Amino acid sequence: MASRTGIAYNEKFLEHDTGPGHPERPGRLVALVRRLRSSGLWNDLQHLIIDPAPEEWILRVHTREHLQGVKDACRSGRSAQATLDDGDTVVCPASYDAALLAAGAVMGAVDAVVPGVLKNAFCAVRPPGHHAESGRAMGFCLFNNMAVGARYALEHYRLRRVAIIDWDVHHGNGTQEIFYADPSVFYFSLHQYPFYPGTGAHTERGTGDGYEYTTNIPLPAGSGHDEYIQAFRRDILPALDAYRPELIMISAGFDAHRLDPLAQMTLTEETFSEMTRLLMEAADGSCSGKIVSVLEGGYNLDALSTSAEAHLRALAS
C-alpha cells in the first residue's frame, strides 16, 4: 500500500550559503536526506513537486518593504554573503530564490494534504522561518514559511481554523506576531525560557479577536521528555479538542534535542516521535488526520537526522 505521507524537498535549498561555521548550514539537509535514504524511509514517502511561492502570497504575511529588503540584500551582488538583522541571518545571491521555494514547499504540502491527496507531509526546507516577523528578518529566517502556508490554507481553501504547534527550542516570535490578533490561527509554542529571542512568556496570549488564541508554554533549561509530554496532555491537547482545527501544522525544530549545541534541553528521538503521535491523534479527531510539518531548527547533524526520521516514521505509521 502506497504511503500517504509526503515529503517536500529540493536541492536548491542547499544553495542558500550561510558561510563557514554558521550553524544553519546546507549540511543540515544533506545529513537529513542521507539518513532518510540509508534507513530506507526515503523511498517509502511521496515526493512532492514544489514551486516557489508567488510574491503575492509572501505579501499576505509580510510587508512589501520587508520583501524588497530581503530581495535587495540577496541580489545586491556586492559580496558572496550579506547579513540581515543583527548579524546572524546571512544571505547570498541564491538565498532569495531558496526562501521563496521554502515557502512554496509549505504551500505545496497544503495542496496535497488539505484536499486529502495525502494524509500528512513534512517540508524539509531551509532557510527556516518562524522567527521572521511581518516586517523583519531575524534568527536565520527570511520569510515565515509556516505563516505563508497557514495563510494560504485559510484563504485558498477557505478554512476557518488552523492550529500551529511550534516545538522548536526557540520561541517562534514571528509566527506569533503575524497571527497575534487572528482567531483563525491558534498558535502554541513550547520553548526554552528565558532564551533567544526573549519573547514567549506565558502572559503573551494574543490581542483583540485573537486573545486566548496564543498559548505559550515556557520551560526552563534542562527540561526533557516528561515535561514536554505533560505540557501536551495538560495544555495543548485539551485546547485542540475544543478548537477543532481543520488543519494542524507543526513548526518542527529539533534543537530541543539533548545533543543540540545551541540550547540546553534534553529531548530524545522518542520525545519527537511521541509528540508527533499525540498530534496525529488530535488531528484524527478534528480534521481527518491532516498535518503539515515544517522543519525549523536543529543544529547537531546526527540529532537532527535521527529526530527527523523518528518524526517521519510516526507520521507514516
C-alpha positions in Angstrom: 0.0 0.0 0.0 1.4 3.4 -1.0 2.4 5.8 1.7 0.1 8.7 2.4 2.9 10.7 3.9 4.6 13.3 1.7 8.0 15.0 1.8 8.8 18.3 0.2 12.5 18.8 -0.6 14.6 20.4 -3.3 18.3 20.6 -3.7 18.1 24.3 -4.4 17.7 24.7 -0.6 21.4 23.8 -0.4 22.3 26.9 -2.5 21.4 29.1 0.5 25.0 29.6 1.6 25.5 31.0 5.1 29.3 30.7 5.1 31.8 28.6 7.0 31.0 27.9 10.6 27.4 29.0 10.5 25.0 26.6 12.4 22.2 26.9 9.9 24.2 25.4 7.0 23.4 23.3 3.9 24.9 20.2 5.7 21.8 20.1 7.8 19.6 19.0 4.9 22.4 16.9 3.4 22.6 14.9 6.6 18.8 14.6 7.0 18.3 13.3 3.4 21.3 10.9 3.8 19.7 9.5 6.9 16.3 9.0 5.3 17.9 7.3 2.3 20.1 5.0 4.3 17.2 4.0 6.6 15.0 3.1 3.6 12.3 5.6 4.6 13.1 8.0 1.7 11.7 5.6 -0.9 8.5 5.0 1.1 7.5 8.6 1.1 5.5 10.5 -1.6 7.8 13.2 -3.0 6.1 16.5 -3.8 6.9 18.6 -6.7 7.2 22.1 -5.4 7.3 25.6 -6.9 8.4 28.9 -5.5 5.8 30.9 -3.5 4.5 33.7 -5.6 5.4 37.1 -4.1 1.7 37.9 -3.7 1.5 35.1 -1.1 4.6 36.3 0.7 2.9 39.7 0.9 -0.1 38.1 2.7 2.0 37.9 5.8 5.0 40.3 5.2 5.2 43.9 4.3 6.3 45.0 0.8 9.2 46.8 2.4 10.4 43.6 4.0 10.1 41.5 0.8 12.0 44.2 -1.1 14.7 44.4 1.6 15.3 40.7 1.5 15.4 40.7 -2.3 17.9 43.6 -2.4 20.1 42.1 0.3 20.3 38.8 -1.6 20.7 40.2 -5.0 23.0 43.1 -4.3 25.9 41.2 -5.8 28.4 43.1 -3.7 29.7 40.0 -1.9 29.1 36.3 -1.6 27.4 36.8 1.7 25.5 39.7 3.4 23.8 39.9 6.8 20.4 40.9 7.9 19.1 41.8 11.4 21.9 41.9 14.0 24.3 39.8 12.1 23.3 36.1 12.4 20.9 36.0 9.4 23.2 35.5 6.5 22.2 35.6 2.8 23.9 35.1 -0.5 22.7 35.8 -4.1 20.8 32.4 -4.2 19.1 32.9 -0.9 16.0 34.8 -2.2 15.1 32.0 -4.6 15.7 29.4 -1.8 13.5 31.3 0.5 10.6 31.6 -2.0 11.0 27.8 -2.6 10.9 27.1 1.1 7.6 29.0 1.5 6.3 27.4 -1.7 7.1 23.9 -0.3 4.7 24.5 2.5 2.0 25.7 0.1 2.6 22.6 -1.9 2.2 20.4 1.2 -1.0 22.2 2.0 -2.2 21.5 -1.6 -1.6 17.8 -1.0 -2.9 17.5 2.5 -6.0 19.7 2.7 -7.8 18.2 -0.2 -6.9 14.7 1.1 -4.5 13.6 -1.6 -2.1 12.8 1.2 -2.8 12.4 4.9 0.3 14.4 6.1 3.5 15.9 4.8 6.9 17.1 6.1 8.7 20.0 4.5 12.5 19.6 4.7 13.3 23.2 3.9 15.8 26.0 4.6 16.1 28.8 5.3 13.8 28.3 8.3 11.1 30.7 9.0 9.4 31.0 12.4 11.5 34.0 13.7 10.6 36.1 10.6 8.1 38.8 11.6 5.8 40.7 9.2 8.5 43.4 8.7 11.7 41.8 10.0 14.1 39.0 9.2 15.9 37.5 12.2 17.2 34.3 13.7 18.4 32.7 10.4 14.8 33.3 9.0 14.0 35.4 5.9 10.3 34.7 5.2 7.9 32.9 7.6 7.3 29.7 5.7 4.8 28.5 8.3 2.8 31.7 8.2 2.7 31.8 4.4 1.4 28.2 4.4 -1.2 28.8 7.1 -2.5 31.9 5.4 -2.6 30.0 2.1 -4.7 27.2 3.7 -7.1 29.8 5.2 -7.6 31.9 2.1 -7.2 29.4 -0.8 -9.1 26.6 0.8 -11.4 28.8 2.9 -10.5 27.1 6.2 -11.7 28.8 9.3 -9.4 27.3 11.9 -5.7 26.3 11.7 -3.6 25.2 14.7 0.2 25.7 14.7 2.2 23.8 17.3 5.8 25.0 17.5 8.2 22.8 19.4 11.4 24.4 18.2 13.6 25.2 21.3 13.4 28.9 20.5 10.1 30.8 20.7 8.5 31.5 17.3 8.2 35.2 17.7 7.5 35.8 14.0 4.6 33.3 13.8 3.1 34.7 17.0 3.4 38.3 15.8 1.8 37.6 12.4 -1.3 35.9 13.9 -1.4 37.6 17.3 -4.8 39.2 16.6 -6.2 36.4 14.4 -8.5 33.8 15.9 -8.4 31.7 12.7 -4.9 30.6 13.8 -4.3 29.1 17.3 -0.6 29.3 17.9 1.1 27.1 20.6 4.8 27.2 21.5 6.9 25.1 23.8 10.3 26.6 24.2 13.3 27.1 26.5 12.7 30.3 28.5 14.3 32.7 29.2 16.2 32.3 25.9 16.5 33.8 22.4 14.6 35.7 21.1 13.3 36.9 24.5 9.6 36.5 23.8 7.2 33.7 24.6 6.2 34.4 28.2 3.1 32.7 29.5 1.3 36.1 29.7 1.6 36.6 25.9 -1.9 35.3 24.9 -3.0 37.3 21.9 -4.8 40.6 21.4 -8.2 41.8 20.1 -10.1 39.0 18.4 -7.1 36.8 18.8 -7.0 37.0 22.6 -6.6 33.4 24.0 -5.6 32.0 20.6 -1.9 32.2 21.6 -0.6 29.7 24.2 3.0 29.9 25.3 4.5 27.1 27.4 7.9 28.5 28.5 10.1 25.7 30.0 13.3 26.0 32.0 16.6 24.8 30.6 17.1 21.1 31.3 13.5 20.2 30.6 13.0 16.8 29.0 10.6 14.2 27.8 8.3 14.2 30.8 7.9 17.9 30.9 7.1 18.2 27.2 4.6 15.3 27.2 3.0 16.6 30.4 2.6 20.0 28.7 1.0 18.4 25.7 -1.5 16.5 27.8 -2.3 19.3 30.2 -2.4 22.3 27.8 -2.2 21.5 24.1 -4.4 18.5 23.6 -7.4 19.8 25.5 -7.2 23.2 23.7 -7.0 21.4 20.3 -10.0 19.3 21.2 -12.0 22.5 22.0 -10.7 24.4 19.0 -11.4 21.7 16.4 -8.8 22.8 13.8 -9.3 21.9 10.2 -5.6 21.6 9.7 -2.7 21.1 12.2 0.7 22.5 11.3 3.9 21.8 13.2 6.9 24.0 13.4 9.3 21.1 13.8 12.5 22.3 15.2 14.7 19.5 16.5 17.1 21.8 18.5 15.5 20.8 21.9 17.4 17.5 21.5 19.9 16.8 24.3 22.8 17.0 21.8 22.0 20.3 20.2 24.8 22.9 20.6 22.6 26.0 20.7 20.3 25.1 23.6 20.1 23.2 26.9 17.0 20.9 26.7 17.2 17.2 27.0 14.8 15.7 24.5 15.4 12.5 22.6 14.1 11.0 19.3 11.5 9.2 21.4 10.1 12.6 22.5 9.7 13.9 19.0 8.0 10.6 18.0 5.6 10.7 20.9 4.7 14.4 20.4 4.0 13.5 16.7 1.8 10.6 17.7 -0.2 12.8 20.1 -0.8 15.4 17.4 -1.8 12.7 15.0 -4.4 11.5 17.5 -5.7 15.1 17.8 -5.7 15.5 14.1 -7.7 12.3 13.6 -10.3 13.6 16.0 -10.7 17.0 14.3 -9.5 17.1 10.7 -9.2 13.6 9.3 -5.6 13.4 10.3 -4.4 16.4 8.2 -1.0 17.6 9.3 1.7 19.7 7.6 5.0 19.8 9.3 7.8 22.2 8.5 11.5 22.0 9.5 12.8 24.8 11.7 15.9 24.4 13.8 18.2 21.6 14.7 22.0 22.0 14.6 23.6 18.8 15.6 23.6 16.9 12.4 23.2 13.4 13.9 20.5 14.5 16.3 18.6 16.4 13.6 18.7 13.5 11.2 17.6 10.8 13.7 14.9 13.1 15.2 13.5 13.9 11.8 13.5 10.3 10.9 11.6 9.4 14.1 9.1 12.2 13.3 8.6 11.0 9.8 8.2 7.4 10.8 5.5 8.4 13.2 3.7 10.4 10.5 3.9 7.5 8.1 2.7 4.9 10.7 
